[in-house]
Amino acid sequence: MDEHHEETRQRIRKIHTGNSSDHIVAGLKGFGFGLLGGATSIFKQTYEGACTEGFQGLISGFGKGLVGTVTKPMVGVLDLASETASAVRDSSRSSTRVAPGRFRAPRCVTGPGGLLPPYSTQQSQGQEFLYSINKQNYSELFMAYDCLRIGPEDLRILVSSDTVRVFSVSASGTCTIVVETHLSDLYHCQPTSRPSDEPQGSNTSNEVLHYIELTMRVDSVGFESIRRPLVRCDSEAIAKWVSQQVNYAKGMFEERRYTLISDADNILED
């Protein structure tokens, strides 16, 4: 009911709108101004009412002064609390604060069987590669990941709920797809071993090389053909494990493909 008091109060808040210290100053000034307004409210409002409206203004001004004696200090306390909270908020948003770095990669929350698996650094890295390659398509679920070859000829395999990808990673972290096939085009994957092609007399002439063989359908111009690319692995154990994971993903894909999913409404109606 005191427009002049409210205008002065809002002016104090607008002037001090900078850093956290400005908010503290505005809160203290608002608190002091509220105490001063409450102490002088009866005399000021009564005098102004009598000057503008005579005896009737004297009565109404006295009533406004009584109300202002209580409300103006309360508003000053609220201003102090509000500006203090703003100062705390601004200090917490200071640009000098640096968020701590991530200690480990995000975990895989869903395993191949749909359960929460134990944390694995390798599988978490594979999940990051998956969502980097497919441009954050989170409908494609991570299944398995492994390094086929380590060294200059870096090769890795990534198995998801939809696709099998064999890729390499450069020193800068760029992924290059070597072999990619959708699970609907994949027939099966099997480990295989072949003797080395090195000439006789060399140190590796009797070495047995291990591969995974991906049998998949390829759409050519006007007809379909079958391809069987061989991807070399560092060991027989890796070839067997990767083949097992690829075939498992293929089986899960076919199971989902031929599963009839009905919504709850249709089930209740039936």
CORZIRA-V954084 format. One record per helix or strand of 3 or more residues. SS is the DSSP state (H for helix, E for strand). FROM is the first residue (numbers start at 1). LEN is the number of residues. If there is no record, write none. Layout:
ss:SS from:FROM len:LEN
ss:SS from:FROM len:LEN
This chain:
ss:H from:3 len:13
ss:H from:20 len:34
ss:H from:55 len:38
ss:H from:121 len:13
ss:E from:142 len:8
ss:E from:155 len:6
ss:E from:163 len:7
ss:E from:175 len:8
ss:H from:183 len:3
ss:E from:186 len:10
ss:E from:208 len:12
ss:E from:224 len:10
ss:H from:236 len:22
ss:H from:264 len:6
